[in-house]
C-alpha cells in the first residue's frame, strides 16, 4: 500500500511505460517509478541518497542536487519533532503524476524505515524548496512507525511537519479552507480511516494550528499522536496535552473557529507557527 501526499483534485495516474531493461539490483525498488534511476549523490551524513529521472534534464538535476545538500537539515529537524532517530532513505525525483512543479506530490510504500525508505518526490523546476517539503512529508510518515498510516490524523500531522520544516512551500496543498467551506464536519471526535479526504485532513490541520496557538509544540503533538496510534482521536490528544476533558475538545475548537475574524483561509488559521516561533 502506498501513502501519497497530493494536492486536492490531483488524481494519481501512471503513464504507460516502455518495456524496462533488467532491474539493477543496486537501485532501490520504487513504489511506482520504473524509468532509469540516475544516482546524483548522498547527503554528508549518509542518510539520504538521491536519484533523478535523467530524461528531465538540468532542472530536475538541480532539484536533486539541492536535496542532497538540504536533506540532512530536513532529517535532523524531523528527528527532533518525533524524538527518535530515523533511518537511511533513498529518494527519486521525477515527474510524478506528470507534473514538474511539485503538484504531483510524493509517495512511499509503508510508514517505516524498513520497507518505506524508498521515497518518490515530484520534481519542482526552479523551486527546490517544494522538493524538500515533499520529502519531509514522506519522511515524517516513516517516523510514525506504521502507527498512523492511512488515517486522517497521520496525514494532517505529516502535512504540518512538511509545512514547518519546508517553510510552507506547499501552501497550495492547503486543506483546512476546504473543510471550512464544507461546513466543518467533526473529525476531532472521530478519525477518518483514509488519508485522502480533504475534509478530514483539513479539520486536522486547523485543529493542530489551534493546539499550537495554545502552547502545545509540534513535537508534543507528533509524539502524542504516534502514541495514540491510528485508533486515537484529536479529542484524546487534546485531553492528554491539556488535562481537559476530551468531550470538550470539539466545542472549544468550534468556538475558536467561529471567533476567527476572517474564517479559515489557510492550514494555519490560528497562527500556530508564529506562536511557536515566539516561544522559541
KOLLUM-269481 format. One record per residue (C-alpha): x, y, z; residue in three letters. Coordinates in Angstrom, 3 decimals, always signed. Layout:
N
> xx yy zz type
> X Y Z ala .
...
***
This chain:
280
> xx yy zz type
> +0.000 +0.000 +0.000 unk .
> +1.336 +3.439 -0.905 unk .
> +0.770 +6.643 +1.030 unk .
> +0.813 +9.652 -1.305 unk .
> +0.599 +13.321 -0.487 unk .
> -1.039 +15.291 -3.252 unk .
> -2.987 +18.472 -3.729 unk .
> -6.780 +18.385 -3.920 unk .
> -8.104 +17.426 -7.320 unk .
> -4.919 +15.600 -8.340 unk .
> -5.652 +12.007 -9.278 unk .
> -2.777 +9.606 -9.199 unk .
> -2.210 +8.230 -12.661 unk .
> +0.677 +6.406 -14.236 unk .
> +1.569 +6.755 -17.895 unk .
> +2.186 +3.686 -19.989 unk .
> +5.825 +2.729 -19.808 unk .
> +8.058 +1.052 -22.377 unk .
> +9.447 -2.372 -21.654 unk .
> +12.021 -1.993 -18.913 unk .
> +15.554 -3.321 -19.005 unk .
> +16.504 -5.894 -16.387 unk .
> +16.412 -4.350 -12.930 unk .
> +19.668 -3.057 -11.488 unk .
> +19.944 -4.654 -8.024 unk .
> +21.842 -1.599 -6.744 unk .
> +18.853 +0.690 -7.431 unk .
> +16.034 +0.839 -4.849 unk .
> +12.663 -0.653 -5.707 unk .
> +10.445 +2.413 -6.042 unk .
> +6.694 +2.315 -5.309 unk .
> +5.785 +3.248 -8.901 unk .
> +8.697 +4.729 -10.861 unk .
> +10.043 +2.336 -13.498 unk .
> +12.380 +4.517 -15.549 unk .
> +16.136 +4.941 -15.328 unk .
> +17.393 +5.988 -11.890 unk .
> +20.435 +8.243 -12.186 unk .
> +22.414 +8.480 -8.952 unk .
> +23.055 +12.121 -8.037 unk .
> +24.646 +11.849 -4.614 unk .
> +24.364 +11.107 -0.918 unk .
> +23.958 +13.652 +1.863 unk .
> +27.034 +14.252 +4.072 unk .
> +25.544 +12.141 +6.896 unk .
> +24.983 +9.233 +4.522 unk .
> +21.301 +9.085 +5.495 unk .
> +19.790 +10.200 +2.196 unk .
> +20.743 +9.007 -1.276 unk .
> +19.151 +10.925 -4.144 unk .
> +18.372 +9.758 -7.665 unk .
> +16.753 +11.557 -10.597 unk .
> +14.994 +10.716 -13.837 unk .
> +17.677 +11.776 -16.337 unk .
> +15.143 +12.435 -19.112 unk .
> +14.003 +15.586 -17.267 unk .
> +17.328 +17.315 -17.833 unk .
> +19.084 +20.017 -15.835 unk .
> +16.059 +21.461 -13.950 unk .
> +15.375 +18.115 -12.249 unk .
> +19.084 +17.513 -11.736 unk .
> +19.248 +20.847 -9.913 unk .
> +16.327 +19.761 -7.715 unk .
> +18.215 +16.565 -6.894 unk .
> +21.498 +18.321 -6.123 unk .
> +19.685 +20.791 -3.895 unk .
> +18.034 +17.937 -1.992 unk .
> +21.411 +16.243 -1.469 unk .
> +22.554 +19.488 +0.171 unk .
> +19.356 +20.046 +2.186 unk .
> +18.419 +16.501 +3.214 unk .
> +20.417 +16.429 +6.453 unk .
> +18.722 +19.634 +7.650 unk .
> +15.321 +18.096 +6.941 unk .
> +16.246 +14.796 +8.603 unk .
> +17.621 +16.473 +11.747 unk .
> +14.518 +18.644 +12.105 unk .
> +12.250 +15.652 +11.550 unk .
> +14.111 +13.576 +14.146 unk .
> +13.755 +16.429 +16.637 unk .
> +9.973 +16.565 +16.112 unk .
> +9.494 +12.836 +16.660 unk .
> +12.143 +12.485 +19.343 unk .
> +13.721 +9.462 +17.703 unk .
> +16.431 +8.963 +15.076 unk .
> +15.202 +7.754 +11.721 unk .
> +16.961 +5.536 +9.228 unk .
> +18.641 +5.846 +5.855 unk .
> +16.343 +6.610 +2.925 unk .
> +16.531 +6.781 -0.867 unk .
> +14.717 +9.400 -2.958 unk .
> +13.875 +9.511 -6.659 unk .
> +12.879 +12.834 -8.249 unk .
> +10.756 +12.556 -11.372 unk .
> +7.576 +13.894 -12.994 unk .
> +5.198 +12.250 -10.528 unk .
> +1.667 +12.286 -11.975 unk .
> +3.181 +14.029 -14.986 unk .
> +3.951 +17.240 -13.095 unk .
> +7.224 +19.140 -12.819 unk .
> +6.053 +21.921 -10.471 unk .
> +5.699 +19.848 -7.306 unk .
> +1.924 +19.439 -7.619 unk .
> +2.347 +15.732 -8.406 unk .
> +3.101 +15.241 -4.710 unk .
> +5.177 +12.463 -3.195 unk .
> +4.827 +8.820 -2.268 unk .
> +6.391 +5.905 -0.416 unk .
> +5.442 +2.310 +0.304 unk .
> +4.970 +1.769 +4.040 unk .
> +5.229 +4.092 +7.014 unk .
> +8.517 +2.913 +8.439 unk .
> +12.211 +2.967 +7.560 unk .
> +12.413 -0.757 +6.835 unk .
> +10.016 -1.004 +3.886 unk .
> +9.146 +2.657 +3.334 unk .
> +12.577 +4.153 +2.803 unk .
> +12.236 +4.352 -0.988 unk .
> +10.594 +7.748 -1.447 unk .
> +9.237 +9.259 -4.657 unk .
> +9.117 +13.059 -4.957 unk .
> +7.720 +15.213 -7.736 unk .
> +10.200 +17.461 -9.492 unk .
> +9.672 +21.191 -8.989 unk .
> +11.625 +23.056 -11.633 unk .
> +13.123 +26.268 -10.289 unk .
> +11.768 +25.768 -6.761 unk .
> +13.676 +23.106 -4.852 unk .
> +12.106 +24.192 -1.564 unk .
> +8.986 +22.328 -2.664 unk .
> +11.051 +19.177 -3.210 unk .
> +12.412 +19.401 +0.346 unk .
> +8.899 +19.934 +1.710 unk .
> +7.548 +16.919 -0.176 unk .
> +10.492 +14.857 +1.056 unk .
> +9.665 +15.799 +4.649 unk .
> +6.014 +14.846 +4.188 unk .
> +7.049 +11.271 +3.408 unk .
> +9.952 +11.168 +5.863 unk .
> +7.638 +12.161 +8.710 unk .
> +5.376 +9.218 +7.919 unk .
> +8.349 +6.878 +8.148 unk .
> +8.968 +8.293 +11.630 unk .
> +5.404 +7.403 +12.622 unk .
> +6.479 +3.747 +12.608 unk .
> +3.307 +2.489 +10.954 unk .
> +1.146 +3.827 +13.787 unk .
> -0.730 +6.482 +11.812 unk .
> -0.580 +5.309 +8.205 unk .
> -3.646 +5.730 +6.061 unk .
> -5.730 +7.767 +8.534 unk .
> -6.608 +11.449 +8.746 unk .
> -4.660 +12.204 +11.940 unk .
> -1.434 +10.901 +10.438 unk .
> -1.938 +12.749 +7.166 unk .
> -2.599 +16.048 +8.929 unk .
> +0.486 +15.558 +11.077 unk .
> +2.575 +14.736 +8.010 unk .
> +1.442 +17.908 +6.256 unk .
> +2.126 +20.021 +9.330 unk .
> +5.654 +18.617 +9.574 unk .
> +6.109 +19.441 +5.898 unk .
> +4.847 +22.986 +6.394 unk .
> +7.030 +23.583 +9.437 unk .
> +10.275 +22.125 +8.096 unk .
> +9.593 +23.085 +4.469 unk .
> +8.830 +26.735 +5.304 unk .
> +5.272 +26.381 +3.993 unk .
> +6.497 +25.775 +0.450 unk .
> +3.372 +23.711 -0.285 unk .
> +0.751 +26.293 +0.669 unk .
> -1.220 +25.325 -2.456 unk .
> -1.864 +21.927 -0.836 unk .
> -3.974 +23.621 +1.867 unk .
> -6.954 +21.552 +3.002 unk .
> -8.344 +23.457 +6.023 unk .
> -10.199 +26.007 +3.836 unk .
> -11.931 +23.097 +2.065 unk .
> -13.056 +21.660 +5.415 unk .
> -14.332 +25.097 +6.480 unk .
> -16.219 +25.641 +3.217 unk .
> -17.800 +22.191 +3.514 unk .
> -19.442 +23.023 +6.836 unk .
> -16.724 +21.926 +9.271 unk .
> -17.552 +18.218 +9.738 unk .
> -16.356 +16.829 +13.062 unk .
> -13.156 +14.832 +12.672 unk .
> -11.966 +15.725 +16.170 unk .
> -14.110 +13.122 +17.945 unk .
> -13.596 +10.583 +15.169 unk .
> -10.645 +9.684 +12.966 unk .
> -11.264 +9.181 +9.273 unk .
> -9.831 +5.828 +8.072 unk .
> -8.357 +7.425 +4.941 unk .
> -5.569 +9.875 +4.179 unk .
> -7.206 +11.217 +1.001 unk .
> -10.245 +13.156 +2.323 unk .
> -9.606 +16.912 +2.330 unk .
> -12.409 +17.480 +4.852 unk .
> -10.856 +15.238 +7.500 unk .
> -7.295 +16.297 +6.678 unk .
> -8.332 +19.950 +6.777 unk .
> -10.036 +19.554 +10.137 unk .
> -6.812 +18.064 +11.474 unk .
> -4.707 +20.874 +10.036 unk .
> -6.866 +23.537 +11.659 unk .
> -7.004 +21.630 +14.948 unk .
> -3.223 +21.290 +15.122 unk .
> -2.926 +25.007 +14.352 unk .
> -5.240 +25.711 +17.297 unk .
> -3.328 +23.421 +19.658 unk .
> -0.050 +25.087 +18.703 unk .
> -1.529 +28.550 +19.246 unk .
> -2.476 +27.385 +22.749 unk .
> +1.101 +26.425 +23.585 unk .
> +1.482 +22.789 +22.519 unk .
> +4.588 +22.218 +20.399 unk .
> +4.518 +20.305 +17.146 unk .
> +6.869 +17.806 +18.782 unk .
> +4.408 +17.188 +21.632 unk .
> +1.587 +16.811 +19.130 unk .
> +3.561 +14.435 +16.912 unk .
> +4.730 +12.199 +19.712 unk .
> +1.275 +12.263 +21.307 unk .
> -0.445 +11.175 +18.105 unk .
> +2.081 +8.401 +17.453 unk .
> +1.455 +7.077 +20.967 unk .
> -2.313 +7.057 +20.386 unk .
> -1.869 +5.123 +17.104 unk .
> -4.453 +5.064 +14.331 unk .
> -7.230 +4.270 +16.797 unk .
> -6.746 +7.573 +18.624 unk .
> -8.556 +10.850 +18.012 unk .
> -7.663 +14.515 +18.172 unk .
> -10.018 +14.786 +21.142 unk .
> -7.909 +12.262 +23.040 unk .
> -4.765 +14.142 +22.072 unk .
> -6.327 +17.378 +23.344 unk .
> -7.129 +15.740 +26.675 unk .
> -3.632 +14.341 +27.062 unk .
> -1.944 +17.640 +26.226 unk .
> -4.206 +19.982 +28.194 unk .
> -5.617 +17.892 +31.006 unk .
> -9.114 +18.927 +29.944 unk .
> -12.000 +16.548 +29.258 unk .
> -11.816 +15.066 +25.751 unk .
> -15.543 +15.683 +25.474 unk .
> -14.942 +19.440 +25.435 unk .
> -12.413 +19.451 +22.586 unk .
> -14.829 +19.809 +19.683 unk .
> -16.987 +22.503 +21.301 unk .
> -13.980 +24.583 +22.346 unk .
> -12.428 +24.212 +18.901 unk .
> -15.674 +25.200 +17.181 unk .
> -15.908 +28.325 +19.318 unk .
> -12.329 +29.232 +18.435 unk .
> -13.028 +28.808 +14.712 unk .
> -16.177 +30.892 +14.902 unk .
> -14.192 +33.685 +16.563 unk .
> -11.670 +33.882 +13.721 unk .
> -12.160 +37.309 +12.093 unk .
> -11.617 +36.028 +8.564 unk .
> -12.618 +32.397 +8.907 unk .
> -10.271 +29.637 +7.765 unk .
> -8.189 +30.779 +4.801 unk .
> -5.065 +28.634 +5.269 unk .
> -3.842 +25.498 +7.003 unk .
> -2.662 +27.646 +9.918 unk .
> -5.695 +29.827 +10.696 unk .
> -4.679 +30.331 +14.343 unk .
> -1.084 +31.300 +13.628 unk .
> +0.349 +28.253 +15.344 unk .
> +3.653 +28.567 +13.504 unk .
> +4.078 +32.167 +14.625 unk .
> +3.207 +31.218 +18.192 unk .
> +5.876 +28.511 +18.159 unk .
> +8.490 +30.936 +16.821 unk .
> +7.667 +33.425 +19.557 unk .
> +8.132 +30.746 +22.213 unk .
> +11.425 +29.673 +20.682 unk .
***
